[in-house]
């Protein structure tokens, strides 16, 4: 009996009776260790998109009958619309080329196409999973192509809009806080004054640069390995096949995909995936820096820095009443840490290109798509649930400046560095402000002090 995995709140169980996949998929289920990790729908739907247009092009090239092509296209459309999401059950940790997931797709589409034509699902007649659904293709060029397609679509439709929203929220706070002066900090010690708006401008610029980096990586993702078949030579593929399929995919997605300039590089190396992951890791580090600063700036509220107020979303302690924790910044930091870990996995996978094939394609694809999704969701929630609701504690900002010993730096051009340091020391020892000591010591006139320390 064939089985299909269905997920419930406790994990995954095996439920009989609804399988569209065939014997090769069943063998993969039986033989591979089950980690509970399967490919996300973004990858599955992109793979179905590729199958759909392969059938259309093979029909136009005279390699498939109209009846078989029409049935494959309809079945692929249904997969793309999520109708058969529960049929893609192969574990991520499988053969390094992704052949098991690829055959899972071929079998589901052929099974459904046979049902469309004959009324009976399954089997290999009239639609064969290899001879028809997989015509002119190999796992070795299809899986890396589906990786690039799914990653590119996610970047276009999810990641860039999410980062744009975060950038807009940070820029909004930059403008809102432009006139609120506060103490700057270096080495976690008081430094010269800045404005709160200037601090937020630094966060915004990091995201702006992150968007630029991901767009640069996107260009190399646009090269698809399709057309190389098994080893990059294009054996058993029509010479026009890849070009025509890629043109249709580009038209459908609005992304300018193109056939790889060199199929041997496209199938044995994964530089574009690694570059994209590196850009994602850079954004993750930026998110951690910003989220940590916001945690510090909002710390307290009474016994910490307390220069900003963040939205109170939920009680922060199971035993301390009234305690509100920075839950969103902390969630963002954890998601970003996962992305950084994923990048290490992707790097290890990318270095596993042996001769004409990379043998860690599934884990590269899984981690890359997860990283894109995590950064997208973290950026959305950071912007919506935290940044947009931040307010300034202007009184605390002004009070911190007035108490800061770093203001002695502003006196250096007048009495000199050593004298300014002495003033700072006396202020520290007496608990007085720099202004008060400077007045007592008659360092400068009241007018000059007011101008310097304003």
N, C-alpha and C positions, 0 to 999 in steps of 0.2 A: 504493500500500500504506500502511496506517495503522501508526503506530509508537507505542510506549509507552516512557517512560523507566524504566529500572531502574538502581538505584544500586549501585555496587560500591566497593571500597576506593579506587579511583582517581578517583571522581567519578561522573558520569552518562554512560550510553551509551544508544543507541537500539536497542531490540529489537523485531522485528516479530512480529505474529501474535496478540497477546492483548488488543487494544484493545476496550474497551466504549464509549469515547467516540466522538463523531461528527464531522461535518465542521466545525462551528464551533470545536470544540476543536483539531482538526487544523490549521485555519488559524492559530489562535493559536500553536501550536507552530512552524509554518513561518515565521511573520512576526515574532514577538517575539524580541528578543535574549535568549539563554539566560544567565542569571546563575548558574544552579545553585541558586537559592533558590526553593523552593515553599512553599505554606502548610503549617503543621504539622498533624498529625492532629487536634489539639484543635479547630481551626477547621473542618476538613472534616467531622468527626463532628457538630459543632454545626449545621452547615449541613444535613446529612442529617437531623438531629433535626427541624429546622424543616420540611423537605420531608415527612417522615413524618406529622407532625400536620396539615400543610396538606392532604394527601390525605385524611386521616380527616375533617377538618372539611368539606372540599368534598363528600365523600360524604354526610355528614349534612345538608348544605345542599341536596342534590339536584343538585349540579353535576357530580359524577363518578359513573360506574356502580360498583357494588360490585366487579365483577371488576377494573376498572382500578385502583381505590383499593387493593384488597387486594394487587395486584401491586406497586404503587408503595411501599406500606408495607413489604412484605417486602424489596424491593430496598434501601430506605432503611435498614432494620434491618441488612442485611448490610454496607452502607457504614459504619454506626455501629460495627459490630463489627470493622472493619478489613479486611474481606475484599477490598476494592477500593482499598486505600491506594495501590497502584502505578498506579492509573488517573488520579490527580489530578496532572497533569504540567505545568500552565500556570505559567509564570514569575510570580513576585511582581510584577515590573515589567511591567505590562500596562495595559490601559485603566483609568482612574482610578476608575471605578465598581465594578470587580471583575467586570464582565460576563463576561469570558472564563472565570474560575473558576466563576462561577455557571452558565454554560452547560455547562461541563465536568461539573458535578454533574447538571444536568438531563439531559444526554445519557447519562451512565453509568446513572442510575436508569431512564430510559425504555428504554435498551438491555437492561438486566437484566430489567426488567418484561416487555418483549416476549419475552425468552427464557423467563421463567416461564410466560407464557400460551401461546406458540406453539412453544417449543423452539428458536427462532432468535433470537440476539442482534442488536442493531442495528435500524436502520430507525425509522420513525415510526408504524407501525401494528402493533397497535391503540393503543399508548401513544405519544403525541407529547410531545417534551421541553418544548415551549412551551405547547401547548394544554391539556395534562393535568398534567404535573409542575410547571409554573410557573403554574398557574391562580390568579388573584387576586394575583399577585405581580409584582414588578419587581426587577431587580438593585439599584435605588436605595433600596429599603426592606429587601430581604432581606440584602444584604451588611452594612450597619451593624447589623442585628439579630443576625446570626451573630457579628459582632465582640463585641457586648455579651454574648451568651449564652456564647460560648467563654471570654471573659475572666472572667466571673462564675463559671463552673464551675471554672476553674483557681484562682481566688482561694479559693473555698470548699474545694475538695478538695486543693489542693497548697500554696498560699501561706500561708494562715492556720495550718494545722497545722505547717508548717515553721517559721514565725516563733514559734509557741507553743513548739516544741521548743527553739529557740534561747533564748527567754526563760527557759524552765525551767532550761536548762544554766547560764545566766548568774546566775540567782537562786540556784541551788545553790552556785555559787562565792562569791557574795556572803555567804551564810550560813557556808560553810566557812571563809572568810578573815576573818570579822568581828573576830577578836581579834589579827590579825597587823598590827602597826604598821609603817609604812614612811614614807619621805620623800615628801611631795607635790612636784609640779613645776609651775611656771608659767614660760612663756617658755623651756622646756627647761632651766630653772635650778632649783636646790634651793629648795623652799618649805617651808611648815609641814607637820608630820607629818599623815598620814591613816592609815586602815587600808586594807589591800588589799581588804577587803570593801566599803568605801565606794567605791573605784574601780570595782569590778564592779557596784555598785548603779547607778552612772551609765550603764554600758553597758546594763544591763537596762532601765532606764527609757526609754532611747532606743528600744529595740525595742518596748516597751510602747506608746509614743506612735506608733510607726510602724504598729502593728497598728490602733490607733484611727483613724489617718489613712486607711488602706486600707479599713477598714469604712465610713467616711464616704463615700469615693468610690464604694463599691459601690452605694450607694443610687441614685445617678444612672445607673449602668450598668444598673439594673433597668428603665429605660424603653427600650422597643423601637420602632424605626421601622416595624415591620410594619403594613401597612394604608394606608400613604401612596402606594404604588405609584410611578409615574414621577416625579411632581413634588410629592407631598405632598397631593394632592387626593383620593386614593383611587380614581381612575378605574379601572374594570373589576374592582374588588374588591367582593365582597358586603359589605354594611355590618356583618354579624356575623362576618365571616371572622377578622379580626385578633384580636378579643377572645377568640374560642373557641380559636384556635390558641395564643395566649399562655397561656391558662388551662391547656391540656394540657402545654405546656412547663414551666410552673411546677410542676405536679403531678409531672412526671417528674423534675425536677432538685431540687425542694425549695427553689427560689429564687423569691421573690415578684416575678416579672416583671409588667410592666403596659404597656399601649399608651402610646406617647408622648403627652404632653399637647398638644404642638404638633409636627406632622409636618414642618413647614417647617424648624424648628430641628433636628429629629432627623436630617434628611437632608442639610442643607446645612452644618451645623456638627458638630464632634466634640468638644464641651466635656467630655463624660463621659470619653472616652478620654484627653484631655489631662489632666484632673484626676487620673485613676487613675495615669497615667504620672508626674505630679508627686509623688504619694504614694510611688510606687516609687523615684523619684529620691531622695526624702528618706531612705528606708530604705537606699538604696545609700550615701549619704553617711555615715549612721550606721555601716554595716558597715565602711566605709573607716577611720573614726576608731577604731573598736574594734580592727580588725585591725592597724592601724598601732601603736596603743598596745601590743598584745600582742607585736608584733615588737620594739619598743623594750624592754619589760619583760623579755623573754626573751633579749635580746641578749647576746652573749658566746660561750660561757658564762662564761669567766674574765675577759675583758677588756672586758666591756660592763656594762650595768646588772644583768642576771642576777637580778632579784628574783622571777621565776617561772620554772618549767620547763615547756616544752610537749612534747607527744609527739614522739618521733623517728620519722619515717615512712620516710625514705629518705636515702641518702647525698646530700649537698648540693653536691658538687663532683666534677668529672671528674678533677681533679688534686690536690686537697688531702684526704688521708686523714683520716677522723674528723670532717669538717665536716658539720654537720647544719643545713640551712636551714629557715626557717619557711614551708614550702611551702603549707600550707593558708591561712594569712593572706594570702599573696601571691596565691594563686588567687582568694580571695574579693575582694581589692582589684581584680584585673583584671576579674572578672565585674561588679563594681559600676561600674567605669569604663564598661563596655559599656552598662549600663543608663542611665547619665548621657548617653552619646552617643545612645542610642535616644530619650531624652526630647527631645533637640533635633530629631531627625527627626520625631517625632510633633508637636511644636509647629509645625514648618514645614508639615507635612501639614494640621494643623488650621486653619491660616490660609488654606488653599487652597479654602475653601468659596465658590464663585462662584454667586451667585443661588440656584437650587434644588438644588444638588448639590455635595458635596465631591468633588473629583477626585483625591484621593490616598488613597482608602480602603484599597487593598491594602497599601501600605507602612505606614500607621498600624496596621493589624491585625497585620501581621507583627512589627513592632517591639514593640508592646504585649504580644503573647503571648510573645515572646522574653524581654522584661523580667520578666514574671511568672514564667516558667520559670527564668530565671537567678537571681532572688532566692530562689526556692523551693529550688533545688538548692544554692546557695551557703550558705543558712542551715542546711540539713540537714548538709552536710559540715563546716561551721564548728562546729556543736554537737557532732556525733558524733566527728569526727576531731581536733578541737583543744580546744575549751572544756572538754569533759567530762574530758579527760585532763590538764588543767593542775594543777600542784602549786606550792606556795609555797616559796621559798627563805627561810625565816624568819631564818636566821643572816645572810644578806646584807641583808635588810631592816633588821634591828637594827643591823648595822654601818654601813649608810648613814646611818641616823638619828644615830648617835653621832658620825659625822664631819661632819655637816652644819653649815654656818655659819648656816643659816636658824634654828637654835634660838635665836640671839640675839634673835629677835623676841619670844620668851617672857619675856625680861628687861626689855623696854621699860617695863612699868608700874612698875618699881622704880627703876633709875638713870636712865631716860629714853631717848629715841631716840638721841641723839648718843652717849651713853656705851655703849649697846648696840652701835652701829655701830663704835665704837672697839674693843670687845671682839672683834667679828667680824673686824676688820682684823688685830688681833694674832694671833688664832687662824690666820688665813690665812697670815700671814707666818712664823709659827713652826712651822706644821704641827700645832699642838696643837688639842684640842677646845675647844668653847665652855665646857664644864664646867671644864676644867683652867684656862683663863684666868680664869674667874669666881672660882674658888677662890683662885688666886694674887693676884688683885686685891682679894680679900675684899669682893666686891660684895654677896654674900648669905651667909647661914648655910648650912651643909651640908644642914640639914633642908629649908630652903626650896628650895634647888637640886634636891634629890632629888625634891621634890614637883612642881616646874615641869618638870623634864627627864625625868620618868619615862616 
